[in-house]
Amino acid sequence: MPVCAQCGTDNPDIAKFCLACGAPLAEPAPVQEVRKVVTIVFSDLKGSTSMAERLDSEAVREVMSRYFDTMRAELERHGGVVEKYIGDAVMAVFGLPKLHEDDAVRAVRAAFGMQRALAELNDELDRRWGVRLANRTGVNTGEVVSGDPSSGQRLVTGDTVNVAARLEQAAGEQEVLLGDLTYRLVRDAVEVEPVEPLELKGKAERVPAYRLISVAETGEGWSRRSDAPMVGREAELERLLSTFEEAVAERACRLVTVVGDAGVGKSRLNDEFIQRIGARAEVLRGRCLSYGEGITFWPLVEAVRKAAAIREDDPPEAALAKLTALVGEGSSDVVDRIASAIGLGSEQFSLEELFWGTRKFFELLARERPLLVLFEDIHWAEPTFLDLIEHLLASVEDAPLLLLCPTRHELLEQRPDWAERPGSARIVLQPLTGTDMETIVGNLLGEAGIAENVRERIVAAADGNPLFVEQMLSMLVDNEFLRFADGRWSAASDLADLTVPPTIQALLAARLDSLTPDERAVVEPASVIGHVFAELAVEALVDEPARPKVPGHLADLARKQLVQRDLSAIDEERFRFNHVLIRDAAYRGLLKRARATFHERFVGWA
């Protein structure tokens, strides 16, 4: 039974394309085991033996079935894959068959959700059988070796799995313990209590751990600084301001899509723009979510709640009253359709009517003063929501409305003609210059400053991405590689080989994991060659049947903003990785034996 390498769906043997996502199943490039940084959730029941002594075997089976069904549903709701059951324990992996940049926070939310789900389940079990269950859970992030998902081999091995199990054993009843790397990836989304470093079986040193108290339901696991001045985006800011003035002067809808890699400065630019226009416009925000149920209109939900001052704990009647008061008593048709779209009404409407209601809603809001609607992360938007944005651009009348939509390049892979219609603009953010990056380092560290050679090393590694600078400095300070003494930051050790911060590693590994097996079969040997590589060298390293396809796959990788042609090459076709950290992430994903094979082939070719 072939398993889709793109989405992990099992398909019948006769299928040529995945029945779930449409990806081709035939003739994939040979893919073997890979290294991945995943998050493991290990949870075990406590006291199940005493329960078995009080209930007959049939009742025990029903209780355990209900328990495992409930736990599995919560894990899968957040994107986890249940790998196995071991007695009363369940082990799930977040990062298979495909990595996500937020796998760690998904896993922590799942673990927290399992506790809440068990509390509700216990009420049912108490009524029916007079029993209540308790469990304990460990969550750990780290490198594992996993089988090829396209062949159904999802078994993961490595110390990460063992530590997750040990964390579970050290947890108390109804507790969740987080490993150190997991905590670092989610620390801005959780409330925790540090516990004494644990002495775990099989570990030479004590292991840091954190007791989970709560976790935010949405948002990233780590926040980005917004207190430093914006650097190097003055031209892009002026374009945003001029487009806003155009929308106001013509009382028309305008769409601006800001395109850039993660961390290149989209959010910082948007925040500066909103600050510049100040009170001249009503500002509404809505974020597209990377996963979940009922997320199609979630950005609209957030925008409407903000506009009508609807709180999360408002009962539906109060929320509807606030919505009605906002748009006016004479607009019940708009209220009904908006309420249906955001889950406040039971009446069902067609998409055409929901789109009409959304258009009228924004037109009504823009009557008094200009309206700016920021829909964030539209690379995660459902196709229906993208259609809604384009509908608003084409249909809004007599209303000064600016739709601001930051996105990553992935959106343009899905919709190459996005933001090319009349009234729309596309701003593509390029990496910052070295001078700008040095300014950012100075802003982040303050007046204390840092030695010039250390600053140059950090700037070179970040390669024009402000977030990478921020995360590198954070990692260096957390790990005490940078220390503050005598009013100045100094390196405590040699920084010649900077490692990739875990937050950045998660971002880049997820991008690489979204590639097709054929594209991975090209980017991985290229990473062995170096930051700059010749097309002929890649052809020499790949398996012979794949060599004729190398030029085409390199072109695909260039369209996906992972590599680019090296225009300085004269006598051969050469490429370079768009960022040195992309190359590092691709290299880290290779098994050591695969690295050795590629290195041997490269030496033979050179």
C-alpha positions as CSV (number, residue, x, y, z in Angstrom):
1,M,0.0,0.0,0.0
2,P,1.9,3.2,-1.2
3,V,2.1,6.0,1.3
4,C,2.1,9.6,-0.1
5,A,5.5,11.2,0.6
6,Q,3.8,14.6,0.7
7,C,1.0,14.1,3.2
8,G,1.4,10.6,4.6
9,T,-1.9,9.2,3.4
10,D,-2.2,5.5,2.7
11,N,-3.3,4.8,-0.9
12,P,-4.5,1.7,-2.8
13,D,-1.9,-0.2,-4.8
14,I,-3.4,0.8,-8.1
15,A,-3.3,4.6,-7.3
16,K,-0.9,6.7,-9.4
17,F,-1.7,9.9,-7.5
18,C,-2.5,10.5,-3.8
19,L,-6.2,10.4,-3.2
20,A,-5.9,13.0,-0.5
21,C,-3.5,15.7,-1.9
22,G,-3.1,14.7,-5.6
23,A,0.7,14.3,-5.4
24,P,2.2,11.7,-7.8
25,L,3.0,8.3,-6.3
26,A,4.8,6.7,-9.2
27,E,8.6,6.5,-9.5
28,P,9.8,8.5,-6.5
29,A,13.5,9.0,-6.0
30,P,15.0,6.5,-3.7
31,V,14.7,7.9,-0.2
32,Q,16.3,6.3,2.8
33,E,16.3,6.9,6.5
34,V,16.8,10.5,7.5
35,R,17.7,12.5,10.5
36,K,15.0,14.8,11.8
37,V,14.4,17.0,14.8
38,V,11.0,15.9,16.1
39,T,9.1,16.2,19.3
40,I,8.0,13.1,21.2
41,V,5.0,12.9,23.6
42,F,5.2,9.9,25.9
43,S,2.2,9.4,28.3
44,D,1.5,6.5,30.6
45,L,-1.4,5.7,32.9
46,K,-0.8,5.6,36.7
47,G,-2.6,3.1,38.9
48,S,-4.2,1.0,36.1
49,T,-3.3,-2.2,38.0
50,S,-5.4,-1.4,41.0
51,M,-8.3,-0.5,38.6
52,A,-8.0,-3.9,36.9
53,E,-8.4,-5.6,40.3
54,R,-11.7,-3.8,41.0
55,L,-13.3,-4.2,37.5
56,D,-14.0,-7.3,35.4
57,S,-12.0,-7.7,32.2
58,E,-14.8,-6.5,29.9
59,A,-15.2,-3.2,31.8
60,V,-11.4,-2.7,31.9
61,R,-11.3,-3.2,28.2
62,E,-14.1,-0.6,27.6
63,V,-12.4,1.9,30.0
64,M,-9.0,1.5,28.3
65,S,-10.6,1.8,24.8
66,R,-12.3,5.0,25.8
67,Y,-9.0,6.3,27.3
68,F,-6.8,5.5,24.3
69,D,-9.4,6.9,21.8
70,T,-9.6,10.1,23.7
71,M,-5.8,10.5,24.0
72,R,-5.3,9.6,20.3
73,A,-7.9,12.2,19.2
74,E,-6.2,15.0,21.1
75,L,-2.8,14.1,19.7
76,E,-4.0,13.8,16.2
77,R,-6.0,17.1,16.5
78,H,-2.7,18.9,16.9
79,G,-1.0,17.0,14.1
80,G,0.8,14.2,16.0
81,V,1.2,10.6,14.8
82,V,0.6,7.9,17.3
83,E,3.6,5.6,16.7
84,K,2.8,2.9,19.2
85,Y,1.1,1.7,22.4
86,I,3.2,0.1,25.0
87,G,1.0,-1.5,27.7
88,D,-0.8,1.5,29.2
89,A,1.5,4.0,27.5
90,V,1.1,5.9,24.3
91,M,3.9,7.4,22.3
92,A,3.3,10.0,19.6
93,V,5.7,11.9,17.2
94,F,5.3,15.4,16.0
95,G,7.3,15.9,12.8
96,L,6.2,12.8,10.9
97,P,5.6,12.3,8.0
98,K,6.4,16.0,7.5
99,L,8.1,18.5,9.8
100,H,6.4,21.7,10.8
101,E,8.2,24.7,12.3
102,D,5.8,24.6,15.3
103,D,5.9,20.9,16.0
104,A,7.2,21.5,19.5
105,V,4.4,23.9,20.5
106,R,1.8,21.5,18.8
107,A,3.1,18.7,21.0
108,V,2.9,20.8,24.2
109,R,-0.6,21.9,23.3
110,A,-1.5,18.3,22.7
111,A,-0.1,17.2,26.0
112,F,-1.9,19.9,27.8
113,G,-5.1,19.1,25.9
114,M,-4.7,15.4,27.0
115,Q,-4.9,16.5,30.6
116,R,-8.1,18.5,30.0
117,A,-9.6,15.8,27.9
118,L,-8.9,13.2,30.6
119,A,-10.6,15.4,33.2
120,E,-13.8,15.4,31.1
121,L,-13.5,11.7,30.4
122,N,-13.1,10.9,34.1
123,D,-16.6,12.3,34.8
124,E,-18.0,9.8,32.3
125,L,-15.9,6.9,33.7
126,D,-16.9,7.8,37.2
127,R,-20.6,7.7,36.3
128,R,-20.4,4.4,34.5
129,W,-17.8,2.4,36.4
130,G,-16.9,4.4,39.5
131,V,-13.3,4.9,38.4
132,R,-11.1,7.8,37.6
133,L,-7.8,7.7,35.7
134,A,-4.6,9.6,36.1
135,N,-1.6,9.8,33.7
136,R,1.8,11.4,33.5
137,T,3.4,12.8,30.4
138,G,6.9,13.7,29.1
139,V,7.6,15.9,26.1
140,N,11.0,16.0,24.6
141,T,12.5,17.4,21.4
142,G,15.6,16.2,19.6
143,E,17.2,14.5,16.7
144,V,16.0,11.0,15.7
145,V,16.5,8.7,12.8
146,S,13.3,7.9,11.1
147,G,12.3,5.5,8.4
148,D,11.2,6.6,4.9
149,P,7.5,7.8,5.4
150,S,6.8,7.1,1.7
151,S,7.3,3.4,2.4
152,G,5.3,3.4,5.6
153,Q,8.4,3.1,7.8
154,R,7.8,5.7,10.6
155,L,9.7,4.1,13.4
156,V,11.9,6.7,15.1
157,T,15.0,5.8,17.2
158,G,17.4,7.8,19.2
159,D,18.1,9.2,22.6
160,T,15.3,11.7,22.2
161,V,12.8,8.9,22.6
162,N,14.5,7.5,25.7
163,V,14.5,10.9,27.4
164,A,10.8,11.5,26.7
165,A,10.0,8.1,28.4
166,R,12.3,9.1,31.4
167,L,10.6,12.4,31.7
168,E,7.2,10.7,31.8
169,Q,8.5,8.4,34.6
170,A,9.7,11.4,36.6
171,A,6.5,13.3,36.2
172,G,3.9,13.3,39.0
173,E,0.3,12.4,38.7
174,Q,-1.5,14.6,36.1
175,E,1.8,16.4,35.3
176,V,3.5,17.2,32.1
177,L,7.3,17.6,32.1
178,L,9.1,19.3,29.2
179,G,12.6,18.7,28.2
180,D,15.1,21.5,27.8
181,L,15.0,21.9,24.0
182,T,11.2,21.7,24.0
183,Y,11.0,24.4,26.5
184,R,13.4,26.7,24.5
185,L,11.2,26.2,21.4
186,V,7.9,27.1,23.3
187,R,8.9,29.3,26.2
188,D,7.0,32.4,25.1
189,A,3.8,30.3,24.7
190,V,3.9,28.5,28.1
191,E,3.8,29.0,31.8
192,V,6.2,26.5,33.5
193,E,7.8,25.8,36.8
194,P,11.5,24.7,36.7
195,V,12.1,21.5,38.5
196,E,15.3,20.2,40.0
197,P,17.5,18.8,37.2
198,L,16.6,15.1,36.9
199,E,18.9,12.2,37.3
200,L,17.6,10.0,34.6
201,K,18.6,6.4,34.0
202,G,21.2,6.1,31.2
203,K,22.2,9.8,31.3
204,A,25.6,10.8,32.6
205,E,24.5,14.3,33.6
206,R,21.3,15.6,35.2
207,V,18.7,16.7,32.7
208,P,16.9,20.1,33.0
209,A,13.1,19.8,33.0
210,Y,10.1,22.1,33.4
211,R,6.6,21.4,34.8
212,L,3.9,22.7,32.4
213,I,1.3,24.9,34.0
214,S,-0.5,26.3,31.0
215,V,0.0,27.0,27.3
216,A,-1.4,29.6,24.9
217,E,-4.0,28.2,22.5
218,T,-2.6,30.1,19.5
219,G,0.5,31.9,18.5
220,E,4.1,31.0,18.1
221,G,6.3,29.3,20.7
222,W,8.7,32.1,20.8
223,S,8.2,35.9,20.3
224,R,10.1,38.3,18.3
225,R,11.5,41.6,19.6
226,S,9.6,44.7,18.4
227,D,11.3,47.4,20.6
228,A,14.3,48.0,18.4
229,P,14.1,50.6,15.6
230,M,13.3,49.4,12.1
231,V,16.4,49.2,9.9
232,G,16.7,49.1,6.1
233,R,13.1,49.1,4.9
234,E,12.5,52.8,4.3
235,A,11.6,52.4,0.6
236,E,9.1,49.6,1.3
237,L,7.6,51.7,4.1
238,E,7.1,54.6,1.8
239,R,5.4,52.4,-0.7
240,L,3.0,51.2,2.0
241,L,2.2,54.8,3.0
242,S,1.6,55.9,-0.6
243,T,-0.7,53.0,-1.2
244,F,-2.7,53.9,1.9
245,E,-3.0,57.5,0.8
246,E,-4.2,56.3,-2.6
247,A,-6.9,54.1,-1.0
248,V,-8.1,57.1,1.1
249,A,-8.1,59.6,-1.7
250,E,-10.0,57.3,-4.1
251,R,-12.2,55.7,-1.4
252,A,-11.2,52.4,-2.9
253,C,-9.9,49.0,-1.8
254,R,-6.2,48.3,-2.2
255,L,-4.3,45.1,-1.6
256,V,-0.6,45.0,-0.6
257,T,1.1,41.7,-0.2
258,V,4.5,41.8,1.6
259,V,6.5,38.7,0.6
260,G,9.6,37.5,2.3
261,D,11.3,34.5,4.1
262,A,10.5,33.9,7.7
263,G,12.3,36.5,9.9
264,V,13.3,38.8,7.0
265,G,11.3,41.7,8.6
266,K,7.6,41.5,7.4
267,S,6.1,42.0,10.8
268,R,8.5,44.7,11.7
269,L,7.7,46.6,8.6
270,N,3.9,46.2,9.1
271,D,4.2,47.4,12.7
272,E,6.2,50.5,11.7
273,F,3.6,51.3,9.0
274,I,0.7,51.0,11.4
275,Q,2.5,53.2,13.9
276,R,3.0,55.8,11.1
277,I,-0.6,56.1,10.1
278,G,-1.6,56.3,13.8
279,A,-5.2,57.2,14.5
280,R,-6.0,58.0,10.9
281,A,-7.3,54.4,10.3
282,E,-9.2,51.7,12.2
283,V,-6.8,48.7,12.3
284,L,-8.1,45.2,12.5
285,R,-5.9,42.0,12.6
286,G,-6.4,38.4,11.8
287,R,-3.9,35.6,11.7
288,C,-4.1,32.5,9.4
289,L,-3.4,29.3,11.4
290,S,-1.1,26.6,10.3
291,Y,-3.5,23.8,11.4
292,G,-6.7,23.1,13.3
293,E,-10.4,22.6,12.8
294,G,-12.6,25.3,11.4
295,I,-9.7,27.6,10.5
296,T,-10.9,28.7,7.1
297,F,-12.4,32.0,8.3
298,W,-10.3,32.3,11.5
299,P,-8.6,35.6,10.4
300,L,-12.1,37.0,9.8
301,V,-13.1,35.8,13.3
302,E,-10.3,37.7,14.9
303,A,-10.9,40.8,12.9
304,V,-14.6,40.8,13.7
305,R,-14.0,40.2,17.4
306,K,-11.6,43.1,17.5
307,A,-14.0,45.4,15.7
308,A,-17.0,44.6,17.8
309,A,-15.1,44.2,21.1
310,I,-16.3,40.6,21.5
311,R,-14.5,38.8,24.3
312,E,-13.8,35.1,24.2
313,D,-16.0,34.4,27.2
314,D,-18.9,36.4,25.8
315,P,-22.0,34.1,25.3
316,P,-23.3,34.0,21.8
317,E,-26.3,36.3,22.6
318,A,-24.0,39.0,23.9
319,A,-21.6,38.6,21.0
320,L,-24.4,38.9,18.5
321,A,-25.7,42.0,20.3
322,K,-22.2,43.6,20.0
323,L,-22.0,42.7,16.3
324,T,-25.5,44.2,15.7
325,A,-24.6,47.4,17.5
326,L,-21.4,47.8,15.5
327,V,-23.0,47.6,12.0
328,G,-26.4,49.0,12.9
329,E,-30.0,47.7,13.3
330,G,-30.8,48.1,9.6
331,S,-28.1,45.6,8.5
332,S,-29.4,42.4,9.9
333,D,-28.6,40.6,6.6
334,V,-24.9,41.5,7.1
335,V,-25.0,40.4,10.7
336,D,-26.6,37.1,9.9
337,R,-23.9,36.3,7.3
338,I,-21.0,37.4,9.4
339,A,-22.3,35.5,12.4
340,S,-22.5,32.4,10.2
341,A,-19.0,32.8,9.0
342,I,-17.5,33.2,12.4
343,G,-19.5,30.6,14.2
344,L,-22.0,32.7,16.0
345,G,-25.1,31.7,14.0
346,S,-26.6,28.4,13.1
347,E,-28.1,29.5,9.7
348,Q,-26.1,28.3,6.7
349,F,-25.3,30.5,3.7
350,S,-23.5,29.8,0.5
351,L,-19.9,31.1,0.0
352,E,-21.2,33.7,-2.4
353,E,-23.5,35.1,0.4
354,L,-20.7,34.9,3.0
355,F,-18.4,36.8,0.7
356,W,-21.1,39.5,0.1
357,G,-21.7,39.8,3.9
358,T,-18.0,40.3,4.5
359,R,-17.7,42.9,1.8
360,K,-20.7,44.8,3.2
361,F,-19.3,44.5,6.7
362,F,-16.0,46.1,5.8
363,E,-17.7,48.8,3.7
364,L,-19.9,49.7,6.7
365,L,-16.9,50.0,9.0
366,A,-15.0,52.2,6.5
367,R,-17.8,54.7,6.3
368,E,-16.5,56.7,9.3
369,R,-12.8,56.5,8.7
370,P,-10.3,54.5,6.6
371,L,-9.9,50.9,7.5
372,L,-6.7,48.8,7.5
373,V,-7.2,45.0,7.7
374,L,-4.0,43.0,8.4
375,F,-4.4,39.4,7.4
376,E,-1.1,37.7,8.6
377,D,0.6,34.6,7.3
378,I,-1.6,34.1,4.3
379,H,0.7,31.3,3.1
380,W,-1.3,29.2,5.6
381,A,-4.6,30.5,4.4
382,E,-7.2,28.1,3.0
383,P,-7.9,28.5,-0.7
384,T,-11.4,29.8,0.2
385,F,-10.0,32.6,2.3
386,L,-7.6,33.6,-0.5
387,D,-10.6,33.8,-2.8
388,L,-12.3,36.0,-0.2
389,I,-9.4,38.5,-0.2
390,E,-9.5,38.7,-4.0
391,H,-13.3,39.1,-3.9
392,L,-12.9,42.1,-1.5
393,L,-10.3,43.7,-3.8
394,A,-12.6,43.4,-6.8
395,S,-15.9,44.3,-5.2
396,V,-15.5,46.8,-2.4
397,E,-17.0,50.2,-3.4
398,D,-16.8,53.7,-2.0
399,A,-14.8,52.6,1.0
400,P,-11.1,53.5,1.9
401,L,-9.9,50.0,2.7
402,L,-6.4,48.7,2.7
403,L,-5.8,44.9,2.9
404,L,-2.3,44.2,4.1
405,C,-1.2,40.6,3.7
406,P,2.3,39.5,4.7
407,T,3.3,36.0,3.4
408,R,6.2,33.8,2.7
409,H,7.2,32.8,-0.8
410,E,5.2,29.5,-0.5
411,L,2.1,31.4,-1.4
412,L,3.5,32.2,-4.8
413,E,4.1,28.5,-5.4
414,Q,0.4,27.9,-5.0
415,R,-0.8,31.1,-6.7
416,P,1.9,32.5,-9.0
417,D,-0.4,35.4,-10.2
418,W,-1.2,36.5,-6.7
419,A,-1.3,40.3,-6.2
420,E,-1.1,41.0,-9.9
421,R,-4.7,42.3,-10.4
422,P,-5.5,46.0,-10.7
423,G,-5.4,47.7,-7.3
424,S,-2.9,45.3,-5.8
425,A,0.8,45.4,-5.2
426,R,3.5,43.0,-4.2
427,I,6.5,44.1,-2.1
428,V,9.2,41.5,-2.0
429,L,11.6,41.9,0.9
430,Q,15.3,41.2,0.1
431,P,18.0,40.3,2.7
432,L,19.4,43.3,4.5
433,T,22.9,44.6,3.7
434,G,25.8,43.9,6.0
435,T,25.8,47.5,7.2
436,D,22.1,47.2,8.2
437,M,22.8,43.9,10.0
438,E,25.6,45.5,12.0
439,T,23.2,48.2,13.0
440,I,20.6,45.6,14.1
441,V,23.3,43.9,16.3
442,G,24.1,47.2,17.9
443,N,20.4,47.9,18.5
444,L,19.9,44.5,20.1
445,L,22.9,44.7,22.4
446,G,22.5,48.3,23.4
447,E,25.3,50.7,24.2
448,A,27.6,47.9,25.7
449,G,28.5,46.8,22.2
450,I,30.5,43.7,21.2
451,A,33.9,42.9,19.8
452,E,34.2,43.6,16.1
453,N,35.2,40.1,15.1
454,V,32.3,38.6,17.0
455,R,29.9,41.0,15.4
456,E,31.2,40.2,12.0
457,R,30.9,36.5,12.6
458,I,27.2,36.8,13.7
459,V,26.4,39.1,10.7
460,A,28.0,36.7,8.3
461,A,26.1,33.7,9.7
462,A,22.7,35.6,9.7
463,D,23.2,36.6,6.0
464,G,20.8,39.5,5.9
465,N,18.0,38.0,8.1
466,P,17.2,40.1,11.2
467,L,15.4,37.2,13.0
468,F,18.5,35.0,12.6
469,V,20.6,37.7,14.2
470,E,18.1,37.9,17.1
471,Q,17.9,34.2,17.6
472,M,21.7,33.7,17.4
473,L,22.3,36.4,20.0
474,S,19.7,34.8,22.2
475,M,21.2,31.4,21.9
476,L,24.7,32.6,22.5
477,V,23.6,34.4,25.7
478,D,21.5,31.5,26.9
479,N,24.4,29.1,26.4
480,E,26.9,31.5,28.0
481,F,29.0,31.8,24.8
482,L,28.5,35.5,25.1
483,R,29.0,37.1,28.5
484,F,28.5,40.6,29.8
485,A,31.4,41.9,31.8
486,D,33.0,45.3,32.5
487,G,30.2,47.0,30.5
488,R,30.8,45.0,27.3
489,W,29.7,41.7,25.7
490,S,32.5,39.3,24.9
491,A,32.9,35.8,23.5
492,A,33.5,33.2,26.2
493,S,34.8,30.7,23.5
494,D,35.7,30.4,19.9
495,L,32.7,31.3,17.7
496,A,34.2,30.0,14.4
497,D,31.6,27.3,14.1
498,L,28.2,28.8,15.1
499,T,25.5,26.2,15.4
500,V,22.0,26.9,14.1
501,P,19.6,28.1,16.8
502,P,16.9,25.6,17.4
503,T,14.1,28.0,16.4
504,I,15.8,28.7,13.1
505,Q,16.6,25.0,12.6
506,A,12.9,24.3,13.0
507,L,12.0,26.9,10.4
508,L,14.5,25.7,7.8
509,A,14.0,22.0,8.3
510,A,10.3,22.4,7.8
511,R,10.9,24.2,4.5
512,L,13.2,21.4,3.3
513,D,10.9,18.7,4.5
514,S,8.2,20.1,2.3
515,L,10.2,19.3,-0.8
516,T,9.5,16.3,-3.0
517,P,11.7,13.3,-2.7
518,D,13.3,14.2,-6.1
519,E,14.1,17.7,-4.9
520,R,15.5,16.4,-1.7
521,A,17.7,14.0,-3.7
522,V,19.3,17.1,-5.3
523,V,19.5,19.6,-2.4
524,E,21.1,17.1,0.0
525,P,24.2,16.3,-2.2
526,A,24.5,20.0,-3.0
527,S,24.7,20.7,0.7
528,V,27.7,18.3,0.9
529,I,29.5,20.3,-1.8
530,G,29.1,23.6,0.0
531,H,27.4,27.0,0.0
532,V,28.3,27.4,-3.7
533,F,28.1,24.3,-5.9
534,A,28.4,23.4,-9.6
535,E,25.5,21.7,-11.4
536,L,28.0,19.1,-12.8
537,A,29.1,18.3,-9.3
538,V,25.6,17.6,-8.2
539,E,25.0,15.4,-11.2
540,A,28.1,13.4,-10.2
541,L,26.9,12.9,-6.7
542,V,23.3,11.8,-7.4
543,D,22.4,8.3,-8.5
544,E,22.7,7.8,-12.2
545,P,19.0,7.6,-13.1
546,A,18.4,11.0,-11.5
547,R,21.2,12.9,-13.3
548,P,19.2,14.0,-16.3
549,K,16.6,15.6,-14.0
550,V,19.1,17.7,-12.0
551,P,18.8,20.9,-14.0
552,G,15.0,20.9,-13.7
553,H,15.1,20.2,-10.0
554,L,17.6,23.0,-9.4
555,A,15.3,25.3,-11.3
556,D,12.4,24.2,-9.0
557,L,14.6,24.9,-5.9
558,A,15.4,28.3,-7.3
559,R,11.7,29.1,-7.7
560,K,11.2,28.0,-4.1
561,Q,13.8,30.5,-2.9
562,L,16.2,27.9,-1.6
563,V,19.0,28.3,-4.2
564,Q,19.9,30.8,-6.8
565,R,22.1,30.9,-9.9
566,D,25.6,32.2,-9.2
567,L,25.9,34.9,-11.7
568,S,29.7,35.3,-11.1
569,A,30.4,31.9,-12.7
570,I,31.7,32.2,-16.2
571,D,32.8,28.8,-17.4
572,E,30.2,26.5,-15.7
573,E,26.6,26.5,-14.4
574,R,26.8,27.2,-10.6
575,F,24.3,27.8,-7.9
576,R,24.5,29.0,-4.3
577,F,22.1,28.4,-1.4
578,N,20.0,31.5,-0.7
579,H,21.2,31.3,2.9
580,V,24.2,29.5,4.4
581,L,21.8,28.2,7.2
582,I,19.6,26.5,4.5
583,R,22.7,24.6,3.4
584,D,23.5,23.7,7.1
585,A,20.0,22.5,7.7
586,A,20.0,20.3,4.6
587,Y,23.4,18.8,5.6
588,R,22.2,18.1,9.2
589,G,19.3,16.0,7.8
590,L,21.7,13.5,6.1
591,L,22.6,10.3,7.8
592,K,26.3,10.1,8.6
593,R,26.8,7.2,6.1
594,A,25.0,9.2,3.4
595,R,27.3,12.1,4.1
596,A,30.3,9.9,3.8
597,T,29.1,8.4,0.5
598,F,28.5,11.9,-1.0
599,H,31.9,13.2,0.3
600,E,33.6,10.2,-1.3
601,R,31.9,10.8,-4.6
602,F,32.7,14.5,-4.6
603,V,36.4,13.8,-3.9
604,G,36.3,11.3,-6.8
605,W,34.6,13.9,-9.1
606,A,36.9,16.8,-8.1
